[in-house]
Amino acid sequence: SIAEYAADDTSSRIQIVTEEFNKTMRSIIDACCRLVEKGVVVVISDSSSTQTAIQADILTPMKIPLISAGATDPFLPSVKRNFLLRMSPSDTYQSRAIFDIIKFYEWEKISILASSDSYGLHGLLELQRLMAQEIGYSVKNVFFFRNLSGAIEALHGLKSALARIIVLNCVASRGKEVLEAARDIGLLSKGVVWIVTDAIAASPEFEHASDGVSVSPWDGLLGVRPAIDRGPAYDIFEKIYLQLDRNLDELTTYRLMTFETVAFVDSTLAGLEKKYSQVTSCSMPGGWKDGKAMLSALRNTDYTGITGRTNFTKAGQRGRVSYDVVNFAGGTFQRVGVWHNSSGLAMAGSVKFIGGGKSVPPASASNLIGQHLEAWNSPRRPFSYLKADCEGNACWSGLCPDMVTRMADDLGFTYEYVVPDDGKWGGFNVTSGAWNGLIAEILSETIDIVTLPLSTSTARKEVIEFSYPFMDSGLLAVTRGDSRIDTNFFFLSPSRGRCGWQLSQPHS
């Protein structure tokens, strides 16, 4: 498409040669060397960040500029890749844009779900750093997955953790599968916010409902993607593109970046008066003698084209970075705001969240609808009674079962009572470093809640959470009215016969 576009554009002054490769390192290296042998002065790549890194490692020693249209890995630039320029903004900026959205809606706790490749692992590191350093904000959970089964397992973990604000970072094809799985287990529902990154928000795979219904399953998704300034230059490009019998729906953000890169190089070369030499071999000592001059010319070019203004910083990144904030509605992602690296976030449109509501969902769960809890209980009067020869929740009565029933009605969860194997309340073994009883059951996720007056202690509070106390039984001492007790520690000497005494264990 790029070669056809350049050939059909009568204003173009460059000749494009292409080389294809597969995912192996050997294939990528061979493709680079074949381009060098053809005498190229600039290499344009629409490859992934991993592939771009290999290309840069080959071309930089040859002193041939490499312009990447879509590589966004924040760890890609280095002093050893100083001939690399990137048309698309680093994922560092994307993280900053997402963080500003999170702050705008005051979502203090978020969860992250990402693929375990370099795109997923590196893409949201800046977001995690920003969340950690901002007072009152934190990342509650981080899950990585290699395949769909791993993603489904992570989704169940997010559901169990009552995640409400989820940031998804993976390629579009996998993202679609993940979101479909999330819908199937009830995690793509009202009260849950999904923020997707550019690979999904800029993909045509999400432009239509997968099941043909009027309401898309993706309605309510939030996302960010590089902003495209569709000005006069874009109108000219669109006309030429349609003449090639192409479909405009296939023009993703990153495909547009690739065409823009061609136009940018064309603009740079048009302004050069000097006749440049050529490199014809990957083994040429010292590389291309005019490579630094060509790199300087590219960095000094200030060009406005089909995606807006393009110029590069000394670090090889685009000087002006903008992201559209988008909301899926009406079968497509629609812009509801914009983020600039210089001015920050500006929301300009109304957002509809998943489920169709306009009110901002809270960062923490306000109910437990859809959750089924394993609750430990045991006959312990007056807190809990169990009818003889009876099974099921209805067999239990007393203060604790009554409270669980009321909470289940108010919060929408279901439950069943279980009894731990060893019947112990929960103590810590210093020698083995392990808990037993109820505490061990909670830590191993065998049970979810304890519905009896389990005593609080400093050690227990470090590993589990307690409800607000509903009973307090403190230390009680009784003395004779005419006693001449002159110390607060009299109860340590009961054998003197001066007092009667009672010790009772506190419960809460």
Backbone hydrogen bonds, N-H to C=O, Kabsch-Sander energy under -0.5 kcal/mol:
donor,donor_aa,acceptor,acceptor_aa,energy
5,Y,1,S,-2.7
6,A,2,I,-2.7
7,A,3,A,-2.3
8,D,4,E,-1.9
9,D,5,Y,-1.3
10,T,8,D,-1.0
12,S,9,D,-1.8
28,I,24,T,-1.9
29,I,25,M,-2.6
30,D,26,R,-2.5
31,A,27,S,-2.1
32,C,28,I,-2.0
33,C,29,I,-2.2
34,R,30,D,-2.2
35,L,31,A,-1.8
36,V,32,C,-2.1
37,E,33,C,-2.4
38,K,34,R,-0.9
38,K,35,L,-0.5
39,G,36,V,-2.0
40,V,35,L,-1.4
43,V,65,P,-2.5
45,S,67,I,-2.5
52,T,48,S,-2.7
53,A,49,S,-2.1
54,I,50,T,-1.3
55,Q,51,Q,-2.2
56,A,52,T,-2.8
57,D,53,A,-2.0
58,I,54,I,-1.3
59,L,55,Q,-2.7
60,T,56,A,-2.5
62,M,58,I,-0.6
63,K,60,T,-1.7
64,I,59,L,-2.0
66,L,83,F,-2.7
67,I,43,V,-3.0
68,S,66,L,-0.6
68,S,85,L,-2.9
69,A,45,S,-3.2
76,L,73,D,-1.7
81,R,78,S,-1.7
82,N,79,V,-0.7
84,L,81,R,-1.7
85,L,66,L,-2.9
86,R,316,G,-2.7
87,M,68,S,-3.3
87,M,85,L,-0.5
88,S,68,S,-0.6
91,D,72,T,-2.9
93,Y,90,S,-1.3
94,Q,90,S,-1.1
95,S,91,D,-2.5
96,R,92,T,-1.7
97,A,93,Y,-2.3
98,I,94,Q,-2.5
99,F,95,S,-2.6
100,D,96,R,-2.0
101,I,97,A,-1.6
102,I,98,I,-2.4
103,K,99,F,-2.4
104,F,100,D,-2.2
105,Y,101,I,-1.8
106,E,103,K,-0.8
107,W,102,I,-2.4
108,E,106,E,-1.1
110,I,138,S,-1.6
111,S,165,I,-2.8
112,I,141,N,-2.6
113,L,167,V,-2.8
114,A,143,F,-2.4
115,S,169,N,-1.8
116,S,145,F,-2.2
121,L,117,D,-3.1
122,H,118,S,-2.3
123,G,119,Y,-1.5
124,L,120,G,-0.6
125,L,122,H,-1.4
128,Q,124,L,-2.1
129,R,125,L,-2.1
130,L,126,E,-2.5
131,M,127,L,-2.5
132,A,128,Q,-1.9
133,Q,129,R,-1.8
134,E,130,L,-1.2
135,I,133,Q,-0.6
137,Y,134,E,-2.0
138,S,108,E,-2.6
140,K,110,I,-3.3
140,K,138,S,-0.7
141,N,110,I,-0.8
143,F,112,I,-2.8
145,F,114,A,-1.5
151,A,147,N,-2.1
152,I,148,L,-2.6
153,E,149,S,-2.0
154,A,150,G,-2.0
155,L,151,A,-2.4
156,H,152,I,-2.0
157,G,153,E,-1.7
158,L,154,A,-2.3
159,K,155,L,-2.4
160,S,156,H,-2.5
161,A,157,G,-1.7
162,L,159,K,-1.4
163,A,158,L,-2.5
166,I,164,R,-0.6
166,I,193,V,-3.1
167,V,111,S,-2.6
168,L,166,I,-0.6
168,L,195,I,-2.5
169,N,113,L,-2.2
175,G,171,V,-2.6
176,K,172,A,-2.3
177,E,173,S,-1.2
178,V,174,R,-2.5
179,L,175,G,-2.5
180,E,176,K,-2.0
181,A,177,E,-2.2
182,A,178,V,-2.4
183,R,179,L,-2.2
184,D,180,E,-1.9
185,I,181,A,-1.4
186,G,183,R,-1.2
187,L,182,A,-3.1
188,L,182,A,-0.8
191,G,354,I,-0.6
192,V,189,S,-2.1
193,V,164,R,-3.6
195,I,166,I,-2.9
196,V,194,W,-0.5
196,V,222,L,-3.0
197,T,168,L,-1.5
200,I,197,T,-1.3
201,A,197,T,-2.5
202,A,198,D,-2.3
203,S,200,I,-1.7
206,F,203,S,-1.1
207,E,204,P,-1.8
212,G,209,A,-0.8
216,S,214,S,-0.6
219,D,216,S,-1.5
220,G,328,F,-2.6
221,L,218,W,-2.2
222,L,194,W,-2.6
223,G,326,V,-2.0
224,V,196,V,-1.3
225,R,324,D,-1.6
227,A,322,S,-2.4
229,D,227,A,-0.5
230,R,228,I,-1.1
231,G,229,D,-2.0
234,Y,231,G,-0.7
235,D,231,G,-1.6
236,I,232,P,-1.8
237,F,233,A,-2.1
238,E,234,Y,-3.0
239,K,235,D,-1.7
240,I,236,I,-2.0
241,Y,237,F,-2.6
242,L,238,E,-2.3
243,Q,239,K,-1.4
244,L,240,I,-0.7
244,L,241,Y,-1.0
245,D,242,L,-1.8
246,R,241,Y,-0.9
250,E,247,N,-1.5
251,L,248,L,-1.8
252,T,250,E,-1.8
253,T,202,A,-0.7
256,L,252,T,-2.3
257,M,253,T,-1.7
258,T,254,Y,-1.4
259,F,255,R,-2.1
260,E,256,L,-2.7
261,T,257,M,-2.0
262,V,258,T,-1.7
263,A,259,F,-2.2
264,F,260,E,-2.6
265,V,261,T,-2.4
266,D,262,V,-2.4
267,S,263,A,-2.1
268,T,264,F,-2.1
269,L,265,V,-2.7
270,A,266,D,-1.7
271,G,267,S,-0.9
271,G,268,T,-0.9
272,L,269,L,-1.3
276,Y,274,K,-0.6
284,M,281,S,-1.2
287,G,284,M,-1.5
288,W,62,M,-2.9
291,G,288,W,-1.4
294,M,290,D,-2.1
295,L,291,G,-2.6
296,S,292,K,-2.4
297,A,293,A,-2.1
298,L,294,M,-2.2
299,R,295,L,-2.3
300,N,296,S,-1.7
301,T,298,L,-1.0
303,Y,301,T,-0.6
303,Y,310,T,-2.8
305,G,303,Y,-0.5
305,G,308,G,-2.6
308,G,305,G,-1.0
310,T,303,Y,-4.1
312,F,299,R,-0.6
313,T,317,Q,-3.2
316,G,313,T,-1.8
318,R,86,R,-0.6
319,G,311,N,-3.2
321,V,319,G,-0.6
323,Y,339,W,-2.7
324,D,225,R,-3.3
325,V,337,G,-2.5
326,V,223,G,-2.8
326,V,324,D,-0.6
327,N,334,Q,-2.5
328,F,221,L,-2.4
329,A,327,N,-0.5
329,A,332,T,-2.7
332,T,329,A,-1.0
334,Q,327,N,-2.4
334,Q,332,T,-0.6
336,V,325,V,-3.3
337,G,325,V,-1.2
338,V,346,A,-2.1
339,W,323,Y,-2.9
340,H,344,G,-2.2
341,N,321,V,-2.1
344,G,340,H,-2.5
346,A,338,V,-2.4
348,A,336,V,-2.5
349,G,336,V,-2.4
353,F,351,V,-0.6
353,F,357,G,-3.0
354,I,220,G,-0.6
356,G,353,F,-2.3
368,L,411,L,-2.8
370,G,412,G,-0.9
371,Q,368,L,-2.3
373,L,414,T,-2.7
375,A,373,L,-0.7
375,A,416,E,-2.8
376,W,449,I,-2.7
377,N,418,V,-1.9
380,R,384,S,-1.7
383,F,380,R,-1.7
384,S,380,R,-1.3
385,Y,397,S,-3.2
387,K,395,C,-2.0
390,C,387,K,-0.7
395,C,392,G,-1.5
396,W,393,N,-1.8
397,S,385,Y,-2.0
399,L,382,P,-1.0
400,C,383,F,-2.1
402,D,398,G,-2.1
403,M,399,L,-1.9
404,V,400,C,-2.2
405,T,401,P,-2.5
406,R,402,D,-2.1
407,M,403,M,-2.5
408,A,404,V,-2.6
409,D,405,T,-2.0
410,D,406,R,-2.3
411,L,407,M,-2.9
412,G,408,A,-1.8
414,T,371,Q,-2.3
416,E,373,L,-1.8
418,V,375,A,-2.4
429,N,427,G,-0.5
429,N,434,A,-2.8
430,V,428,F,-0.8
433,G,429,N,-2.4
434,A,429,N,-0.8
436,N,427,G,-1.6
438,L,424,K,-1.3
439,I,425,W,-0.6
439,I,436,N,-0.7
440,A,436,N,-1.2
441,E,437,G,-1.9
442,I,438,L,-2.3
443,L,439,I,-2.6
444,S,440,A,-2.0
445,E,442,I,-1.4
446,T,441,E,-2.1
447,I,441,E,-1.3
448,D,374,E,-3.1
449,I,374,E,-1.7
451,T,376,W,-2.3
454,L,452,L,-2.5
461,K,457,S,-2.5
462,E,458,T,-1.0
462,E,459,A,-0.5
463,V,460,R,-1.4
464,I,460,R,-2.3
470,F,508,S,-0.5
474,G,472,D,-0.6
478,V,500,G,-0.6
480,R,498,R,-0.6
483,S,480,R,-1.5
490,F,487,T,-0.9
492,L,489,F,-1.6
493,S,490,F,-2.1
496,R,493,S,-1.3
497,G,494,P,-1.7
500,G,478,V,-0.6
502,Q,476,L,-0.7
